[in-house]
Amino acid sequence: MGELIYTLCMLTSLACAWLLFASYRRTRYRLLFWSGACFAGMTLNNFLLLLDKVVFPTQVDLLPWRLASALVACLLLLYGLIYEKE
């Protein structure tokens, strides 16, 4: 059951990133780019979670990589929210 939830979360993040980047290409509104980059990082985070919990549950500990990808994703969005102006 967990692998289904992890996969759906990853696919949802991927869909959000794709839609945000598509909207950015159409409007060139920079906050959409930073939001898309954040969701791309969250997609990576969810992929690493899937690998960590389902594919390699005991062999590899990907917790530091998952935390780093989540931190980078949040920092990308934070940068976009602080430094981008309309």
CNS distance restraints for C-alpha pairs under 8 A (distance, minus, plus):
assign (resid   1 and name CA) (resid   5 and name CA) 6.60 0.50 0.50
assign (resid   2 and name CA) (resid   6 and name CA) 6.12 0.50 0.50
assign (resid   2 and name CA) (resid  54 and name CA) 8.00 0.50 0.50
assign (resid   3 and name CA) (resid   7 and name CA) 5.99 0.50 0.50
assign (resid   3 and name CA) (resid  50 and name CA) 6.70 0.50 0.50
assign (resid   3 and name CA) (resid  54 and name CA) 6.26 0.50 0.50
assign (resid   4 and name CA) (resid   8 and name CA) 6.11 0.50 0.50
assign (resid   5 and name CA) (resid   9 and name CA) 6.13 0.50 0.50
assign (resid   6 and name CA) (resid  10 and name CA) 6.22 0.50 0.50
assign (resid   6 and name CA) (resid  46 and name CA) 6.62 0.50 0.50
assign (resid   6 and name CA) (resid  47 and name CA) 7.89 0.50 0.50
assign (resid   6 and name CA) (resid  49 and name CA) 7.21 0.50 0.50
assign (resid   6 and name CA) (resid  50 and name CA) 5.77 0.50 0.50
assign (resid   7 and name CA) (resid  11 and name CA) 6.15 0.50 0.50
assign (resid   7 and name CA) (resid  46 and name CA) 7.75 0.50 0.50
assign (resid   7 and name CA) (resid  47 and name CA) 7.78 0.50 0.50
assign (resid   7 and name CA) (resid  50 and name CA) 6.98 0.50 0.50
assign (resid   8 and name CA) (resid  12 and name CA) 6.02 0.50 0.50
assign (resid   9 and name CA) (resid  13 and name CA) 6.20 0.50 0.50
assign (resid   9 and name CA) (resid  46 and name CA) 6.72 0.50 0.50
assign (resid  10 and name CA) (resid  14 and name CA) 6.15 0.50 0.50
assign (resid  10 and name CA) (resid  42 and name CA) 7.79 0.50 0.50
assign (resid  10 and name CA) (resid  43 and name CA) 5.23 0.50 0.50
assign (resid  10 and name CA) (resid  44 and name CA) 7.84 0.50 0.50
assign (resid  10 and name CA) (resid  46 and name CA) 5.03 0.50 0.50
assign (resid  10 and name CA) (resid  47 and name CA) 6.17 0.50 0.50
assign (resid  11 and name CA) (resid  15 and name CA) 6.08 0.50 0.50
assign (resid  11 and name CA) (resid  43 and name CA) 7.48 0.50 0.50
assign (resid  12 and name CA) (resid  16 and name CA) 6.20 0.50 0.50
assign (resid  13 and name CA) (resid  17 and name CA) 6.15 0.50 0.50
assign (resid  13 and name CA) (resid  39 and name CA) 5.64 0.50 0.50
assign (resid  13 and name CA) (resid  40 and name CA) 7.00 0.50 0.50
assign (resid  13 and name CA) (resid  42 and name CA) 6.35 0.50 0.50
assign (resid  13 and name CA) (resid  43 and name CA) 5.14 0.50 0.50
assign (resid  14 and name CA) (resid  18 and name CA) 6.09 0.50 0.50
assign (resid  14 and name CA) (resid  39 and name CA) 6.92 0.50 0.50
assign (resid  14 and name CA) (resid  40 and name CA) 6.43 0.50 0.50
assign (resid  14 and name CA) (resid  43 and name CA) 5.57 0.50 0.50
assign (resid  15 and name CA) (resid  19 and name CA) 6.11 0.50 0.50
assign (resid  16 and name CA) (resid  20 and name CA) 6.05 0.50 0.50
assign (resid  16 and name CA) (resid  36 and name CA) 7.19 0.50 0.50
assign (resid  16 and name CA) (resid  39 and name CA) 6.50 0.50 0.50
assign (resid  17 and name CA) (resid  21 and name CA) 6.08 0.50 0.50
assign (resid  17 and name CA) (resid  35 and name CA) 7.54 0.50 0.50
assign (resid  17 and name CA) (resid  36 and name CA) 4.45 0.50 0.50
assign (resid  17 and name CA) (resid  37 and name CA) 6.90 0.50 0.50
assign (resid  17 and name CA) (resid  38 and name CA) 7.71 0.50 0.50
assign (resid  17 and name CA) (resid  39 and name CA) 4.94 0.50 0.50
assign (resid  17 and name CA) (resid  40 and name CA) 5.45 0.50 0.50
assign (resid  18 and name CA) (resid  22 and name CA) 6.08 0.50 0.50
assign (resid  18 and name CA) (resid  36 and name CA) 7.09 0.50 0.50
assign (resid  19 and name CA) (resid  23 and name CA) 6.11 0.50 0.50
assign (resid  19 and name CA) (resid  36 and name CA) 7.83 0.50 0.50
assign (resid  20 and name CA) (resid  24 and name CA) 6.11 0.50 0.50
assign (resid  20 and name CA) (resid  32 and name CA) 5.66 0.50 0.50
assign (resid  20 and name CA) (resid  33 and name CA) 6.85 0.50 0.50
assign (resid  20 and name CA) (resid  35 and name CA) 6.84 0.50 0.50
assign (resid  20 and name CA) (resid  36 and name CA) 4.97 0.50 0.50
assign (resid  21 and name CA) (resid  25 and name CA) 6.20 0.50 0.50
assign (resid  21 and name CA) (resid  32 and name CA) 6.74 0.50 0.50
assign (resid  21 and name CA) (resid  33 and name CA) 5.96 0.50 0.50
assign (resid  21 and name CA) (resid  36 and name CA) 5.46 0.50 0.50
assign (resid  22 and name CA) (resid  26 and name CA) 6.41 0.50 0.50
assign (resid  23 and name CA) (resid  27 and name CA) 6.12 0.50 0.50
assign (resid  23 and name CA) (resid  28 and name CA) 7.80 0.50 0.50
assign (resid  23 and name CA) (resid  32 and name CA) 7.03 0.50 0.50
assign (resid  24 and name CA) (resid  28 and name CA) 4.86 0.50 0.50
assign (resid  24 and name CA) (resid  29 and name CA) 5.72 0.50 0.50
assign (resid  24 and name CA) (resid  30 and name CA) 6.92 0.50 0.50
assign (resid  24 and name CA) (resid  32 and name CA) 5.32 0.50 0.50
assign (resid  24 and name CA) (resid  33 and name CA) 5.75 0.50 0.50
assign (resid  28 and name CA) (resid  32 and name CA) 7.91 0.50 0.50
assign (resid  29 and name CA) (resid  33 and name CA) 7.23 0.50 0.50
assign (resid  29 and name CA) (resid  86 and name CA) 7.84 0.50 0.50
assign (resid  30 and name CA) (resid  34 and name CA) 6.60 0.50 0.50
assign (resid  30 and name CA) (resid  80 and name CA) 7.68 0.50 0.50
assign (resid  30 and name CA) (resid  84 and name CA) 6.91 0.50 0.50
assign (resid  31 and name CA) (resid  35 and name CA) 6.10 0.50 0.50
assign (resid  31 and name CA) (resid  80 and name CA) 5.81 0.50 0.50
assign (resid  31 and name CA) (resid  81 and name CA) 6.98 0.50 0.50
assign (resid  31 and name CA) (resid  84 and name CA) 6.70 0.50 0.50
assign (resid  32 and name CA) (resid  36 and name CA) 6.00 0.50 0.50
assign (resid  33 and name CA) (resid  37 and name CA) 6.14 0.50 0.50
assign (resid  34 and name CA) (resid  38 and name CA) 6.15 0.50 0.50
assign (resid  34 and name CA) (resid  76 and name CA) 6.11 0.50 0.50
assign (resid  34 and name CA) (resid  77 and name CA) 5.41 0.50 0.50
assign (resid  34 and name CA) (resid  79 and name CA) 7.81 0.50 0.50
assign (resid  34 and name CA) (resid  80 and name CA) 5.31 0.50 0.50
assign (resid  35 and name CA) (resid  39 and name CA) 6.31 0.50 0.50
assign (resid  35 and name CA) (resid  76 and name CA) 7.76 0.50 0.50
assign (resid  35 and name CA) (resid  77 and name CA) 5.65 0.50 0.50
assign (resid  35 and name CA) (resid  80 and name CA) 7.57 0.50 0.50
assign (resid  36 and name CA) (resid  40 and name CA) 6.09 0.50 0.50
assign (resid  37 and name CA) (resid  41 and name CA) 6.25 0.50 0.50
assign (resid  37 and name CA) (resid  73 and name CA) 6.96 0.50 0.50
assign (resid  37 and name CA) (resid  76 and name CA) 6.75 0.50 0.50
assign (resid  37 and name CA) (resid  77 and name CA) 7.47 0.50 0.50
assign (resid  38 and name CA) (resid  42 and name CA) 6.26 0.50 0.50
assign (resid  38 and name CA) (resid  72 and name CA) 7.88 0.50 0.50
assign (resid  38 and name CA) (resid  73 and name CA) 4.35 0.50 0.50
assign (resid  38 and name CA) (resid  74 and name CA) 6.17 0.50 0.50
assign (resid  38 and name CA) (resid  75 and name CA) 7.96 0.50 0.50
assign (resid  38 and name CA) (resid  76 and name CA) 5.77 0.50 0.50
assign (resid  38 and name CA) (resid  77 and name CA) 5.52 0.50 0.50
assign (resid  39 and name CA) (resid  43 and name CA) 6.05 0.50 0.50
assign (resid  39 and name CA) (resid  73 and name CA) 6.98 0.50 0.50
assign (resid  40 and name CA) (resid  44 and name CA) 6.41 0.50 0.50
assign (resid  40 and name CA) (resid  73 and name CA) 7.54 0.50 0.50
assign (resid  41 and name CA) (resid  45 and name CA) 6.18 0.50 0.50
assign (resid  41 and name CA) (resid  69 and name CA) 6.03 0.50 0.50
assign (resid  41 and name CA) (resid  70 and name CA) 6.61 0.50 0.50
assign (resid  41 and name CA) (resid  72 and name CA) 7.01 0.50 0.50
assign (resid  41 and name CA) (resid  73 and name CA) 4.67 0.50 0.50
assign (resid  42 and name CA) (resid  46 and name CA) 6.10 0.50 0.50
assign (resid  42 and name CA) (resid  69 and name CA) 7.18 0.50 0.50
assign (resid  42 and name CA) (resid  70 and name CA) 6.14 0.50 0.50
assign (resid  42 and name CA) (resid  73 and name CA) 6.17 0.50 0.50
assign (resid  43 and name CA) (resid  47 and name CA) 6.12 0.50 0.50
assign (resid  44 and name CA) (resid  48 and name CA) 6.15 0.50 0.50
assign (resid  44 and name CA) (resid  69 and name CA) 6.87 0.50 0.50
assign (resid  45 and name CA) (resid  49 and name CA) 6.19 0.50 0.50
assign (resid  45 and name CA) (resid  66 and name CA) 5.30 0.50 0.50
assign (resid  45 and name CA) (resid  67 and name CA) 7.77 0.50 0.50
assign (resid  45 and name CA) (resid  69 and name CA) 5.58 0.50 0.50
assign (resid  45 and name CA) (resid  70 and name CA) 5.96 0.50 0.50
assign (resid  46 and name CA) (resid  50 and name CA) 6.19 0.50 0.50
assign (resid  46 and name CA) (resid  66 and name CA) 8.00 0.50 0.50
assign (resid  47 and name CA) (resid  51 and name CA) 6.28 0.50 0.50
assign (resid  48 and name CA) (resid  52 and name CA) 5.93 0.50 0.50
assign (resid  48 and name CA) (resid  62 and name CA) 6.90 0.50 0.50
assign (resid  48 and name CA) (resid  65 and name CA) 7.58 0.50 0.50
assign (resid  48 and name CA) (resid  66 and name CA) 6.02 0.50 0.50
assign (resid  49 and name CA) (resid  53 and name CA) 5.99 0.50 0.50
assign (resid  49 and name CA) (resid  62 and name CA) 7.65 0.50 0.50
assign (resid  49 and name CA) (resid  66 and name CA) 6.75 0.50 0.50
assign (resid  50 and name CA) (resid  54 and name CA) 5.53 0.50 0.50
assign (resid  50 and name CA) (resid  55 and name CA) 6.87 0.50 0.50
assign (resid  51 and name CA) (resid  55 and name CA) 4.78 0.50 0.50
assign (resid  51 and name CA) (resid  56 and name CA) 5.89 0.50 0.50
assign (resid  51 and name CA) (resid  57 and name CA) 7.77 0.50 0.50
assign (resid  52 and name CA) (resid  56 and name CA) 5.32 0.50 0.50
assign (resid  52 and name CA) (resid  57 and name CA) 5.60 0.50 0.50
assign (resid  52 and name CA) (resid  60 and name CA) 6.88 0.50 0.50
assign (resid  52 and name CA) (resid  61 and name CA) 6.47 0.50 0.50
assign (resid  52 and name CA) (resid  62 and name CA) 5.65 0.50 0.50
assign (resid  52 and name CA) (resid  63 and name CA) 7.66 0.50 0.50
assign (resid  53 and name CA) (resid  57 and name CA) 4.80 0.50 0.50
assign (resid  56 and name CA) (resid  60 and name CA) 5.81 0.50 0.50
assign (resid  57 and name CA) (resid  61 and name CA) 7.84 0.50 0.50
assign (resid  62 and name CA) (resid  66 and name CA) 6.10 0.50 0.50
assign (resid  63 and name CA) (resid  67 and name CA) 6.09 0.50 0.50
assign (resid  64 and name CA) (resid  68 and name CA) 6.09 0.50 0.50
assign (resid  65 and name CA) (resid  69 and name CA) 6.12 0.50 0.50
assign (resid  66 and name CA) (resid  70 and name CA) 6.22 0.50 0.50
assign (resid  67 and name CA) (resid  71 and name CA) 6.09 0.50 0.50
assign (resid  68 and name CA) (resid  72 and name CA) 6.15 0.50 0.50
assign (resid  69 and name CA) (resid  73 and name CA) 6.10 0.50 0.50
assign (resid  70 and name CA) (resid  74 and name CA) 6.18 0.50 0.50
assign (resid  71 and name CA) (resid  75 and name CA) 6.04 0.50 0.50
assign (resid  72 and name CA) (resid  76 and name CA) 6.13 0.50 0.50
assign (resid  73 and name CA) (resid  77 and name CA) 6.58 0.50 0.50
assign (resid  74 and name CA) (resid  78 and name CA) 6.09 0.50 0.50
assign (resid  75 and name CA) (resid  79 and name CA) 5.98 0.50 0.50
assign (resid  76 and name CA) (resid  80 and name CA) 6.29 0.50 0.50
assign (resid  77 and name CA) (resid  81 and name CA) 6.13 0.50 0.50
assign (resid  78 and name CA) (resid  82 and name CA) 6.14 0.50 0.50
assign (resid  79 and name CA) (resid  83 and name CA) 5.85 0.50 0.50
assign (resid  79 and name CA) (resid  84 and name CA) 7.74 0.50 0.50
assign (resid  80 and name CA) (resid  84 and name CA) 5.37 0.50 0.50
